Amino acid sequence: MRVAATLLSLASLSACDLFNDEDPRVGVEEIDACIERVRSTYHEGVLDLLDSDEQRRPTYTFDITKMGFDDIKDLTVPDQGDEKGSVQVSGFEAPGYVKRRFLEMNVDGKGAFFLGADPAYYRVQGEPIALKDVFSEGCKQQLSGMRFLSFTFAPVPASGDVTDDSSTPEENKS
């Protein structure tokens, strides 16, 4: 039943392309245009802080509303059995708090999907990188019909530090 609801939601999102071909989320966006678009959403003070070689572990958020079903399936981690990341199907009238809760939840490298609404989201944790590279790395991960929106980041544990896998580090909003 859950799988059927997910497939139905994905099919309805894919059909959105038929009704609005002027949507800027359709097609492929050049990396330079993506970087300019995403950077423009951040305050100059934040951008100054992000101009650093300091290593952080980013969590990227993407709008996947205009992606096709097969492309969305390709975002799932292969060979993980039932462990392909979490999926939340919200319906088209999702309350704002449901979306906010999804956008604030911790995710891992398998990613998480918020489907059945416009926008539909995909969030995934990336590998540790320098803060100054977070915009370009997020933009490089875009596929056709997918738009990089934002990121949060968590500190990278110092080498030799042992972390408890049962708790994830609190993410810092950028």
CYANA upper distance limits for C-alpha pairs under 8 A (distance plus 0.5 A):
  1 MET  CA      5 ALA  CA      6.81
  2 ARG  CA      6 THR  CA      6.78
  3 VAL  CA      7 LEU  CA      6.64
  4 ALA  CA      8 LEU  CA      6.58
  5 ALA  CA      9 SER  CA      6.67
  5 ALA  CA     89 VAL  CA      8.11
  6 THR  CA     10 LEU  CA      6.68
  6 THR  CA     89 VAL  CA      7.00
  6 THR  CA    115 LEU  CA      8.05
  6 THR  CA    116 GLY  CA      8.48
  7 LEU  CA     11 ALA  CA      6.59
  8 LEU  CA     12 SER  CA      6.73
  9 SER  CA     13 LEU  CA      6.74
  9 SER  CA     89 VAL  CA      7.82
  9 SER  CA     91 GLY  CA      8.27
  9 SER  CA    115 LEU  CA      6.97
  9 SER  CA    116 GLY  CA      5.33
 10 LEU  CA     14 SER  CA      6.68
 10 LEU  CA     68 GLY  CA      8.36
 10 LEU  CA     69 PHE  CA      6.36
 10 LEU  CA    115 LEU  CA      7.51
 10 LEU  CA    116 GLY  CA      7.45
 11 ALA  CA     15 ALA  CA      6.81
 11 ALA  CA     69 PHE  CA      7.02
 12 SER  CA     16 CYS  CA      7.22
 12 SER  CA    116 GLY  CA      8.16
 13 LEU  CA     17 ASP  CA      8.43
 13 LEU  CA     65 THR  CA      6.52
 13 LEU  CA     66 LYS  CA      7.41
 13 LEU  CA     67 MET  CA      8.40
 13 LEU  CA     68 GLY  CA      8.42
 13 LEU  CA    116 GLY  CA      7.37
 13 LEU  CA    117 ALA  CA      8.26
 13 LEU  CA    118 ASP  CA      8.35
 14 SER  CA     65 THR  CA      7.85
 14 SER  CA     66 LYS  CA      6.71
 14 SER  CA     67 MET  CA      6.81
 14 SER  CA     68 GLY  CA      5.59
 14 SER  CA     69 PHE  CA      6.93
 15 ALA  CA     19 PHE  CA      8.12
 16 CYS  CA     20 ASN  CA      7.29
 16 CYS  CA     66 LYS  CA      7.60
 17 ASP  CA     21 ASP  CA      6.54
 17 ASP  CA     26 VAL  CA      8.04
 17 ASP  CA     66 LYS  CA      6.87
 21 ASP  CA     26 VAL  CA      7.61
 22 GLU  CA     26 VAL  CA      8.14
 25 ARG  CA     65 THR  CA      8.43
 25 ARG  CA     66 LYS  CA      6.77
 25 ARG  CA    145 GLY  CA      6.00
 25 ARG  CA    146 MET  CA      6.97
 25 ARG  CA    147 ARG  CA      6.76
 26 VAL  CA     66 LYS  CA      6.36
 26 VAL  CA     67 MET  CA      8.42
 26 VAL  CA    144 SER  CA      7.57
 26 VAL  CA    145 GLY  CA      5.20
 26 VAL  CA    146 MET  CA      8.16
 27 GLY  CA    144 SER  CA      5.38
 27 GLY  CA    145 GLY  CA      5.48
 27 GLY  CA    146 MET  CA      8.46
 28 VAL  CA    143 LEU  CA      7.18
 28 VAL  CA    144 SER  CA      5.05
 28 VAL  CA    145 GLY  CA      6.90
 28 VAL  CA    146 MET  CA      8.29
 29 GLU  CA     33 ALA  CA      7.17
 29 GLU  CA     34 CYS  CA      6.86
 29 GLU  CA    142 GLN  CA      8.46
 29 GLU  CA    144 SER  CA      8.05
 29 GLU  CA    147 ARG  CA      8.39
 30 GLU  CA     34 CYS  CA      6.71
 31 ILE  CA     35 ILE  CA      6.65
 31 ILE  CA    136 SER  CA      7.61
 31 ILE  CA    139 CYS  CA      6.14
 31 ILE  CA    140 LYS  CA      6.87
 32 ASP  CA     36 GLU  CA      6.73
 33 ALA  CA     37 ARG  CA      6.57
 34 CYS  CA     38 VAL  CA      6.59
 34 CYS  CA    139 CYS  CA      6.36
 34 CYS  CA    147 ARG  CA      8.43
 34 CYS  CA    148 PHE  CA      7.88
 35 ILE  CA     39 ARG  CA      6.36
 35 ILE  CA    135 PHE  CA      6.28
 35 ILE  CA    136 SER  CA      6.61
 35 ILE  CA    139 CYS  CA      6.95
 36 GLU  CA     40 SER  CA      6.59
 37 ARG  CA     41 THR  CA      7.57
 38 VAL  CA     42 TYR  CA      7.92
 38 VAL  CA    135 PHE  CA      7.78
 38 VAL  CA    148 PHE  CA      7.81
 38 VAL  CA    149 LEU  CA      6.81
 38 VAL  CA    150 SER  CA      7.47
 39 ARG  CA     47 LEU  CA      8.12
 39 ARG  CA    135 PHE  CA      7.73
 42 TYR  CA     46 VAL  CA      6.91
 42 TYR  CA     47 LEU  CA      7.11
 43 HIS  CA     47 LEU  CA      6.90
 44 GLU  CA     48 ASP  CA      6.75
 45 GLY  CA     49 LEU  CA      7.01
 46 VAL  CA     50 LEU  CA      6.76
 46 VAL  CA    174 SER  CA      7.61
 47 LEU  CA     51 ASP  CA      6.90
 50 LEU  CA    131 LEU  CA      5.69
 50 LEU  CA    132 LYS  CA      5.86
 51 ASP  CA    131 LEU  CA      6.98
 51 ASP  CA    132 LYS  CA      5.12
 52 SER  CA    130 ALA  CA      7.12
 52 SER  CA    131 LEU  CA      5.99
 52 SER  CA    132 LYS  CA      5.69
 53 ASP  CA    130 ALA  CA      5.16
 53 ASP  CA    131 LEU  CA      6.50
 53 ASP  CA    132 LYS  CA      6.77
 54 GLU  CA    129 ILE  CA      8.37
 54 GLU  CA    130 ALA  CA      5.67
 54 GLU  CA    131 LEU  CA      6.37
 55 GLN  CA    128 PRO  CA      6.45
 55 GLN  CA    129 ILE  CA      5.57
 55 GLN  CA    130 ALA  CA      4.90
 55 GLN  CA    131 LEU  CA      6.68
 55 GLN  CA    155 PRO  CA      7.94
 55 GLN  CA    156 VAL  CA      7.06
 56 ARG  CA    128 PRO  CA      5.64
 56 ARG  CA    129 ILE  CA      6.19
 56 ARG  CA    130 ALA  CA      6.83
 56 ARG  CA    131 LEU  CA      6.90
 56 ARG  CA    153 PHE  CA      6.59
 56 ARG  CA    154 ALA  CA      6.28
 56 ARG  CA    155 PRO  CA      5.51
 56 ARG  CA    156 VAL  CA      5.78
 57 ARG  CA    125 GLN  CA      7.74
 57 ARG  CA    126 GLY  CA      6.69
 57 ARG  CA    127 GLU  CA      6.29
 57 ARG  CA    128 PRO  CA      4.70
 57 ARG  CA    129 ILE  CA      6.96
 57 ARG  CA    153 PHE  CA      5.87
 57 ARG  CA    154 ALA  CA      5.67
 57 ARG  CA    155 PRO  CA      6.68
 57 ARG  CA    156 VAL  CA      6.44
 58 PRO  CA    125 GLN  CA      6.39
 58 PRO  CA    126 GLY  CA      5.88
 58 PRO  CA    127 GLU  CA      7.55
 58 PRO  CA    128 PRO  CA      7.30
 58 PRO  CA    129 ILE  CA      8.19
 58 PRO  CA    134 VAL  CA      7.81
 58 PRO  CA    151 PHE  CA      6.80
 58 PRO  CA    152 THR  CA      6.16
 58 PRO  CA    153 PHE  CA      4.65
 58 PRO  CA    154 ALA  CA      6.91
 59 THR  CA    107 VAL  CA      7.91
 59 THR  CA    123 ARG  CA      7.20
 59 THR  CA    124 VAL  CA      5.96
 59 THR  CA    125 GLN  CA      4.58
 59 THR  CA    126 GLY  CA      6.31
 59 THR  CA    151 PHE  CA      5.89
 59 THR  CA    152 THR  CA      5.76
 59 THR  CA    153 PHE  CA      6.36
 60 TYR  CA    123 ARG  CA      6.03
 60 TYR  CA    124 VAL  CA      5.98
 60 TYR  CA    125 GLN  CA      6.74
 60 TYR  CA    126 GLY  CA      7.62
 60 TYR  CA    138 GLY  CA      6.98
 60 TYR  CA    148 PHE  CA      7.87
 60 TYR  CA    149 LEU  CA      8.21
 60 TYR  CA    150 SER  CA      6.59
 60 TYR  CA    151 PHE  CA      4.98
 60 TYR  CA    152 THR  CA      7.29
 61 THR  CA    103 LEU  CA      8.31
 61 THR  CA    121 TYR  CA      7.30
 61 THR  CA    122 TYR  CA      6.35
 61 THR  CA    123 ARG  CA      4.98
 61 THR  CA    124 VAL  CA      7.34
 61 THR  CA    148 PHE  CA      6.72
 61 THR  CA    149 LEU  CA      6.13
 61 THR  CA    150 SER  CA      5.85
 61 THR  CA    151 PHE  CA      6.31
 62 PHE  CA    121 TYR  CA      6.06
 62 PHE  CA    122 TYR  CA      5.64
 62 PHE  CA    123 ARG  CA      6.78
 62 PHE  CA    142 GLN  CA      8.47
 62 PHE  CA    146 MET  CA      6.98
 62 PHE  CA    147 ARG  CA      5.84
 62 PHE  CA    148 PHE  CA      4.93
 62 PHE  CA    149 LEU  CA      5.77
 62 PHE  CA    150 SER  CA      7.77
 63 ASP  CA    119 PRO  CA      6.57
 63 ASP  CA    120 ALA  CA      6.23
 63 ASP  CA    121 TYR  CA      5.26
 63 ASP  CA    122 TYR  CA      7.00
 63 ASP  CA    146 MET  CA      6.15
 63 ASP  CA    147 ARG  CA      5.57
 63 ASP  CA    148 PHE  CA      6.97
 63 ASP  CA    149 LEU  CA      7.12
 64 ILE  CA     72 ILE  CA      8.20
 64 ILE  CA    119 PRO  CA      7.71
 64 ILE  CA    120 ALA  CA      5.96
 64 ILE  CA    121 TYR  CA      6.02
 64 ILE  CA    122 TYR  CA      6.92
 64 ILE  CA    145 GLY  CA      6.93
 64 ILE  CA    146 MET  CA      5.17
 64 ILE  CA    147 ARG  CA      7.17
 65 THR  CA    117 ALA  CA      8.50
 65 THR  CA    118 ASP  CA      6.69
 65 THR  CA    119 PRO  CA      5.95
 65 THR  CA    120 ALA  CA      5.31
 65 THR  CA    121 TYR  CA      7.69
 65 THR  CA    145 GLY  CA      7.75
 65 THR  CA    146 MET  CA      7.71
 66 LYS  CA    145 GLY  CA      5.10
 66 LYS  CA    146 MET  CA      7.03
 67 MET  CA     71 ASP  CA      6.69
 67 MET  CA     72 ILE  CA      6.90
 67 MET  CA    144 SER  CA      7.17
 67 MET  CA    145 GLY  CA      4.97
 67 MET  CA    146 MET  CA      6.57
 68 GLY  CA     72 ILE  CA      6.81
 68 GLY  CA    145 GLY  CA      8.15
 69 PHE  CA     73 LYS  CA      6.74
 70 ASP  CA     74 ASP  CA      6.81
 71 ASP  CA     75 LEU  CA      7.34
 72 ILE  CA     76 THR  CA      7.87
 76 THR  CA     84 LYS  CA      6.05
 76 THR  CA     85 GLY  CA      7.44
 76 THR  CA    110 LYS  CA      7.20
 76 THR  CA    111 GLY  CA      7.89
 77 VAL  CA     84 LYS  CA      5.88
 77 VAL  CA     85 GLY  CA      8.00
 77 VAL  CA    110 LYS  CA      6.15
 78 PRO  CA     84 LYS  CA      7.82
 80 GLN  CA     84 LYS  CA      6.30
 83 GLU  CA    110 LYS  CA      8.46
 84 LYS  CA    110 LYS  CA      6.47
 84 LYS  CA    111 GLY  CA      8.26
 85 GLY  CA    110 LYS  CA      5.33
 85 GLY  CA    111 GLY  CA      5.64
 85 GLY  CA    112 ALA  CA      5.72
 85 GLY  CA    113 PHE  CA      8.23
 86 SER  CA    111 GLY  CA      7.45
 86 SER  CA    112 ALA  CA      5.16
 86 SER  CA    113 PHE  CA      6.76
 87 VAL  CA    112 ALA  CA      6.24
 87 VAL  CA    113 PHE  CA      5.17
 87 VAL  CA    114 PHE  CA      6.56
 87 VAL  CA    115 LEU  CA      7.83
 88 GLN  CA    112 ALA  CA      8.39
 88 GLN  CA    113 PHE  CA      6.54
 88 GLN  CA    114 PHE  CA      5.31
 88 GLN  CA    115 LEU  CA      6.61
 89 VAL  CA    114 PHE  CA      6.41
 89 VAL  CA    115 LEU  CA      5.25
 89 VAL  CA    116 GLY  CA      5.93
 90 SER  CA     94 ALA  CA      5.98
 90 SER  CA     98 VAL  CA      8.32
 90 SER  CA    114 PHE  CA      7.50
 90 SER  CA    115 LEU  CA      6.67
 90 SER  CA    116 GLY  CA      5.90
 90 SER  CA    117 ALA  CA      6.96
 91 GLY  CA    115 LEU  CA      8.02
 91 GLY  CA    116 GLY  CA      5.15
 91 GLY  CA    117 ALA  CA      6.21
 92 PHE  CA    116 GLY  CA      6.21
 92 PHE  CA    117 ALA  CA      4.99
 92 PHE  CA    118 ASP  CA      7.61
 93 GLU  CA    117 ALA  CA      7.65
 94 ALA  CA     98 VAL  CA      6.97
 94 ALA  CA     99 LYS  CA      7.65
 94 ALA  CA    117 ALA  CA      7.57
 95 PRO  CA     99 LYS  CA      7.51
 96 GLY  CA    100 ARG  CA      6.71
 97 TYR  CA    101 ARG  CA      6.43
 98 VAL  CA    102 PHE  CA      6.85
 99 LYS  CA    103 LEU  CA      6.72
 99 LYS  CA    114 PHE  CA      8.38
100 ARG  CA    104 GLU  CA      6.65
101 ARG  CA    105 MET  CA      6.66
102 PHE  CA    114 PHE  CA      7.69
103 LEU  CA    123 ARG  CA      8.31
106 ASN  CA    168 THR  CA      7.63
106 ASN  CA    170 GLU  CA      8.29
106 ASN  CA    171 GLU  CA      7.86
107 VAL  CA    111 GLY  CA      6.40
107 VAL  CA    112 ALA  CA      7.02
107 VAL  CA    123 ARG  CA      7.41
107 VAL  CA    124 VAL  CA      6.55
107 VAL  CA    125 GLN  CA      6.61
108 ASP  CA    124 VAL  CA      6.49
108 ASP  CA    125 GLN  CA      5.41
109 GLY  CA    124 VAL  CA      6.03
109 GLY  CA    125 GLN  CA      5.26
109 GLY  CA    126 GLY  CA      6.87
110 LYS  CA    124 VAL  CA      7.05
110 LYS  CA    125 GLN  CA      8.20
111 GLY  CA    122 TYR  CA      7.33
111 GLY  CA    123 ARG  CA      5.87
111 GLY  CA    124 VAL  CA      4.52
111 GLY  CA    125 GLN  CA      7.19
112 ALA  CA    122 TYR  CA      6.18
112 ALA  CA    123 ARG  CA      5.78
112 ALA  CA    124 VAL  CA      6.95
113 PHE  CA    120 ALA  CA      8.04
113 PHE  CA    121 TYR  CA      6.19
113 PHE  CA    122 TYR  CA      5.11
113 PHE  CA    123 ARG  CA      7.08
114 PHE  CA    120 ALA  CA      5.97
114 PHE  CA    121 TYR  CA      5.46
114 PHE  CA    122 TYR  CA      6.96
115 LEU  CA    120 ALA  CA      5.43
115 LEU  CA    121 TYR  CA      7.21
116 GLY  CA    120 ALA  CA      7.11
128 PRO  CA    156 VAL  CA      7.24
129 ILE  CA    133 ASP  CA      7.21
129 ILE  CA    134 VAL  CA      7.52
130 ALA  CA    134 VAL  CA      7.44
133 ASP  CA    137 GLU  CA      6.56
134 VAL  CA    138 GLY  CA      6.55
135 PHE  CA    139 CYS  CA      6.71
136 SER  CA    140 LYS  CA      6.60
137 GLU  CA    141 GLN  CA      7.06
138 GLY  CA    142 GLN  CA      7.56
138 GLY  CA    148 PHE  CA      6.72
139 CYS  CA    147 ARG  CA      8.40
139 CYS  CA    148 PHE  CA      6.46
142 GLN  CA    146 MET  CA      6.10
142 GLN  CA    147 ARG  CA      6.60
142 GLN  CA    148 PHE  CA      6.89
143 LEU  CA    147 ARG  CA      8.26
151 PHE  CA    173 LYS  CA      7.95
151 PHE  CA    174 SER  CA      7.19
152 THR  CA    171 GLU  CA      6.69
152 THR  CA    172 ASN  CA      6.22
152 THR  CA    173 LYS  CA      5.25
152 THR  CA    174 SER  CA      5.93
153 PHE  CA    171 GLU  CA      5.90
153 PHE  CA    172 ASN  CA      5.82
153 PHE  CA    173 LYS  CA      7.13
153 PHE  CA    174 SER  CA      7.62
154 ALA  CA    169 PRO  CA      6.90
154 ALA  CA    170 GLU  CA      7.07
154 ALA  CA    171 GLU  CA      5.22
154 ALA  CA    172 ASN  CA      6.36
155 PRO  CA    169 PRO  CA      8.15
157 PRO  CA    161 ASP  CA      6.60
157 PRO  CA    162 VAL  CA      8.49
157 PRO  CA    163 THR  CA      8.12
164 ASP  CA    168 THR  CA      8.34
